[in-house]
Amino acid sequence: MSGAAPSFLLAAAVGVLRAADPAEKTAAADRAEALRAAGAPLGEAPSPPDYPARPSRPALVPPGEVPRRKLGSPEGRAALLHAVAHIEFNAIDLAFDMAARFAPMIAAEGLDSAAFARDWVRIGGEEARHFRMIADRMDAFGCAYGGLAAHNGLWEAAEQTREDVLARLAIAPLILEARGLDVTPDMMDRLRAAGDPDSAAVLEVIYREEVGHVACGKRWFDAVCAARGLEPVGAFHALREEFFAGRLKPPFNHDARAQAGLPRAFYEPLGKENRV
């Protein structure tokens, strides 16, 4: 990236989205988070790219073609860590896109756009740290991000919801990130059983902080619903039906979801549907 570093928060958020190399993207995330911590003003809202800059690797393939191996082997653990790294890399862009794309819409709803943008920049900074933690752990297996294939499902969900902040909040934090709360404890258990407590410890840090990310999404979802005069549970179910093709898959981590402020009425009925 060239030119002077931005001094306004939304411009810095767009700078993250325009950085392709993982080291550049995480460094841009750190700069944006530093601006947030220093109380930098939002500034003008430059248009975020419809698709964030990405490195040439990993190759993006359909979900069924992403490599899966048993965790009993170092190769299997490396494949799991690579999959998590890809999720975290996408999560950096999702958080900064949330801030840059939707702060003006939040203002139009009569809500505090500065608080909204700062929340998601903070989360984006945490996602960048998560990515680095996983990348550092992958080094122990002689693996680097981009060395295995991955899929693009997370950003496809972002593309489908880029016109409406309520839809983005419903799908990204309240479905996709909440799913991470369900599956991560089992991954940690399997890594420990495979003799890899160090990788499990990294996932433990990520898991604890993701509860807060889902909670932030729920808080803003409720705020936008209130601004629009919508009942949150019904609005969530309608948005899931419109923008998310699959059903929510049990078993659910009820304790972690409750910590994040997600009542069972939000998700439990959707786990019982028979989808074609």
Secondary structure, 3 states (H helix, E strand, C coil): CCCCCCCCHHHHHHHHHHCCCHHHHHHHHHHHHHHHHCCCCCCCCCCCCCCCCCCCCCCECCHHHCCCCCCCCHHHHHHHHHHHHHHHHHHHHHHHHHHHHHHHHHHHCCCCHHHHHHHHHHHHHHHHHHHHHHHHHHHCCCCCCCCCCECCHHHHHHHHCCCCHHHHHHHHHHHHHHHHHHHHHHHHHHHHHCCCHHHHHHHHHHHHHHHHHHHHHHHHHHHHHHHHCCCHHHHHHHHHHHHCCCCCCCCCCHHHHHHCCCCHHHHCHHHHCCCC
